[in-house]
Amino acid sequence: MRKAIPVCVAIAMMLQGCVGTTTVLSKADQQSLQSFQLFSPDTSARFTLDLACVSRDMSCLTVENTISDWAERRHIAMRMVESDDLLHKQSQRATAHKPVMPYRLAVRFAPLVVASYNMINTQGDRMTGDYTPPSVSYTATLYVFDATTGQLLREIPFHEKRTGDFQDEANSYIRAEVNGFIASLDPAFAS
């Protein structure tokens, strides 16, 4: 048990090291987000965040915790919403009260973990096999709204996939993928 912990920590640190250099946005999308000035010159956020996560397994817990930790450290007002609520009645929400921040970001995150598997074929006396490594991927859509009018200003799809190592825990890979997503939104936080 003691040997497993340092290995997991080393893998997580290695994956975390990748976050500072790699983002999941194209250069054009990165510039588009920068044009909104989502962060003030002192690097404080100028938006609130709604997060919806959908998954067939418990992966959303890791996604929610990772994004929540980032939001807390960056003092970003965040709330969890249902997937259907991300875009529902935006104009009514915007006019109901004067927003504190100029933007509202809404993110729909869908992680997918595919376990490794072995395939064994037998033909007579001959036996062949194939191994497929585990993979962690996600699709996400980021929506940028004008908080005053509720108008959708930008919609950006994300997708990333990573192949895992045999018998590694999926959480470290999911966390690394989410951190890459966060680095795309908040380059100052990643560096």
C-alpha positions in Angstrom: 0.0 0.0 0.0 2.8 2.5 0.8 4.4 2.0 -2.6 1.2 2.7 -4.4 0.7 6.1 -2.9 4.1 7.6 -4.1 3.5 6.1 -7.6 0.0 7.8 -7.8 1.4 11.0 -6.5 4.3 10.9 -9.0 1.8 10.3 -11.9 -0.5 13.1 -10.7 2.5 15.5 -10.4 3.7 14.5 -13.9 0.2 15.1 -15.3 -0.1 18.4 -13.4 3.2 19.5 -15.0 1.6 19.1 -18.4 -1.2 21.6 -17.5 1.0 24.7 -17.6 2.1 24.1 -21.1 -0.9 22.6 -22.8 -4.3 24.0 -23.3 -7.2 22.5 -25.1 -8.2 25.6 -27.1 -7.1 26.6 -30.5 -5.2 29.8 -30.8 -8.3 31.5 -32.4 -10.6 30.4 -29.5 -8.0 31.5 -27.0 -7.9 34.9 -28.6 -11.7 35.0 -28.7 -11.9 34.4 -25.0 -9.2 36.9 -24.3 -11.2 39.5 -26.2 -13.9 39.3 -23.6 -11.4 40.2 -20.8 -12.8 37.5 -18.5 -10.1 38.5 -16.1 -9.3 42.0 -14.9 -5.7 43.4 -15.0 -5.2 42.2 -11.5 -6.2 38.7 -12.7 -9.5 38.6 -10.7 -12.4 37.0 -12.5 -15.1 39.1 -14.2 -17.6 36.3 -14.4 -19.8 33.8 -12.5 -19.8 30.2 -13.4 -22.5 27.6 -13.8 -21.3 24.0 -14.1 -23.3 21.0 -15.3 -21.6 17.6 -15.4 -23.1 14.4 -16.9 -21.5 11.0 -16.7 -22.3 7.3 -16.7 -20.0 6.8 -13.7 -18.7 8.7 -10.7 -16.4 10.8 -12.8 -18.4 14.0 -12.3 -17.4 14.0 -8.6 -13.8 14.5 -9.7 -14.7 17.1 -12.3 -16.9 19.0 -9.8 -14.2 18.9 -7.1 -11.5 20.1 -9.4 -13.4 23.0 -10.9 -14.8 23.9 -7.5 -11.3 24.0 -6.0 -10.1 26.3 -8.9 -13.2 28.5 -8.5 -12.6 28.8 -4.7 -9.0 29.6 -5.1 -9.7 32.3 -7.8 -12.8 33.7 -5.8 -15.2 32.8 -8.7 -18.9 32.5 -7.8 -19.8 29.0 -9.0 -23.0 26.9 -8.8 -23.8 23.5 -9.9 -26.8 23.2 -12.2 -28.6 20.5 -14.1 -27.6 20.1 -17.7 -30.9 21.3 -19.0 -30.7 24.5 -16.9 -27.4 25.8 -18.5 -29.2 27.7 -21.3 -32.8 27.7 -20.0 -34.4 31.1 -19.6 -31.2 33.1 -19.7 -32.9 36.4 -20.6 -35.3 36.1 -17.6 -32.4 35.5 -15.2 -30.5 38.4 -16.6 -33.3 40.9 -16.2 -34.4 39.7 -12.8 -31.5 41.5 -11.0 -28.5 43.6 -11.9 -25.5 41.3 -12.2 -22.4 41.9 -10.2 -20.1 40.5 -13.0 -20.3 41.4 -16.7 -20.2 37.8 -17.8 -21.7 34.5 -16.9 -19.9 31.3 -18.1 -21.8 28.1 -18.3 -20.0 24.8 -18.8 -21.4 21.4 -19.7 -18.8 18.8 -19.0 -19.2 15.1 -19.9 -16.3 12.8 -18.9 -16.0 9.3 -20.2 -13.8 6.6 -18.7 -13.2 3.4 -20.7 -11.6 0.6 -18.8 -8.9 -1.5 -20.3 -9.7 -4.9 -21.6 -8.1 -8.0 -23.0 -9.5 -9.9 -25.9 -8.5 -13.6 -26.4 -9.2 -15.4 -29.7 -8.9 -19.1 -30.1 -8.7 -20.9 -33.4 -8.1 -24.6 -32.9 -4.8 -25.0 -30.9 -3.8 -21.4 -31.6 -4.6 -18.6 -29.1 -4.1 -14.9 -29.9 -4.8 -11.9 -27.8 -5.1 -8.2 -27.9 -4.9 -5.6 -25.1 -6.7 -2.2 -25.2 -5.4 0.3 -22.6 -7.8 2.4 -20.5 -8.7 5.9 -21.8 -10.2 9.0 -20.2 -11.9 11.6 -22.4 -14.4 14.3 -22.2 -16.5 16.6 -24.2 -17.4 20.0 -22.9 -19.1 23.1 -24.2 -18.3 26.5 -22.8 -21.0 29.2 -23.2 -20.1 32.9 -22.6 -23.2 35.1 -21.8 -23.5 38.8 -21.3 -24.7 38.8 -17.7 -26.8 42.0 -18.2 -28.8 41.0 -21.3 -28.5 37.2 -21.1 -27.3 37.2 -24.7 -25.1 34.2 -25.7 -21.8 35.8 -26.9 -19.8 32.7 -27.7 -20.1 28.9 -27.7 -16.9 26.9 -27.7 -16.8 23.1 -27.8 -13.9 21.2 -26.2 -12.8 17.6 -26.6 -9.8 15.8 -25.2 -8.7 12.2 -24.8 -5.9 10.6 -22.9 -4.7 6.9 -22.8 -4.0 5.7 -19.3 -1.5 3.2 -18.0 -2.4 -0.3 -16.9 -4.0 -0.3 -13.4 -3.8 3.4 -12.9 -6.7 5.2 -11.2 -8.9 7.2 -13.5 -9.2 10.1 -11.1 -5.7 11.4 -11.7 -6.3 11.4 -15.5 -9.7 13.1 -15.1 -8.2 15.7 -12.9 -5.4 16.3 -15.4 -8.0 16.7 -18.2 -10.0 19.2 -16.2 -6.9 21.1 -15.3 -6.1 21.4 -19.0 -9.6 22.8 -19.5 -9.1 25.2 -16.7 -5.7 26.3 -18.1 -7.5 27.2 -21.3 -9.9 29.4 -19.5 -7.4 30.8 -17.0 -3.8 30.8 -18.3 -2.6 32.9 -15.3 -3.8 30.3 -12.9 -1.9 27.5 -14.7 1.4 29.3 -14.7 
